[in-house]
Amino acid sequence: MNRIILFLIPPQQWRLPVIIMSGAIFGLILYAFYSSKAYSYLSDSPETCVNCHIMAPQYATWQHSSHREKANCNDCHVPHDNIFRKYFFKAKDGARHATMFTLRMEPQNIFIKDAGIEVVQENCIRCHSTLISDSKLLVQTETYLHKFEDRLCWDCHREVPHGRVKSLSSTPYARVPLPVSPVPAWMDKLTNNKTK
């Protein structure tokens, strides 16, 4: 164990450069965490989803849906069976989204992935289980019950809760909350004074 620790400690002449380089790397990581608003992804706030402008149509259509009153993005798009699965899914999905957005790989048309389909279906059933098991409703739909088992909820309820979102241009005048700039006010003021 002592050999491993001694191996990790740089020679005397390299200690200062290693400390400076480690500090710079740590500072860049902190800055990336701050400027990407990574801390906001720990919350369930729907405004977090529009940190990436590409999600504006989804936010805008959800904002005008009946789900707005009872459900936020994470109520539908994140597992709720246990806290570990919830945060693992958020981290995995968020890392994929952040990577795609950072590398400008986001598609014009957004489609849900297989893992997301499974989670959304679970959550539809979780929230609407009383409707699915209501005997009065089942009598009315009894002839169709055999068709429900192999279908997703949105096979029939296609426009719930996002309406007809096809691309960024599908909601051109949507009002969505703009993300707050990560640039500190003093730096913004300094930069704006130089450009004038």
Sequence and secondary structure as in RCSB ss.txt:
>XXXX:A:sequence
MNRIILFLIPPQQWRLPVIIMSGAIFGLILYAFYSSKAYSYLSDSPETCVNCHIMAPQYATWQHSSHREKANCND
CHVPHDNIFRKYFFKAKDGARHATMFTLRMEPQNIFIKDAGIEVVQENCIRCHSTLISDSKLLVQTETYLHKFED
RLCWDCHREVPHGRVKSLSSTPYARVPLPVSPVPAWMDKLTNNKTK
>XXXX:A:secstr
 HHHHHHHS  HHHHHHHHHHHHHHHHHHHHHHHHTTGGGGGS  GGGGGGSGGGHHHHHHHHTSGGGGT  HHH
HHS  S HHHHHHHHHHHHHHHHHHHHTT   SS    HHHHHHHHHHHHHHTHHHHH HHHHHHHGGGHHHHTT
S HHHHSTTTTT S  SGGGSTT        SS HHHHHHHHHHH 
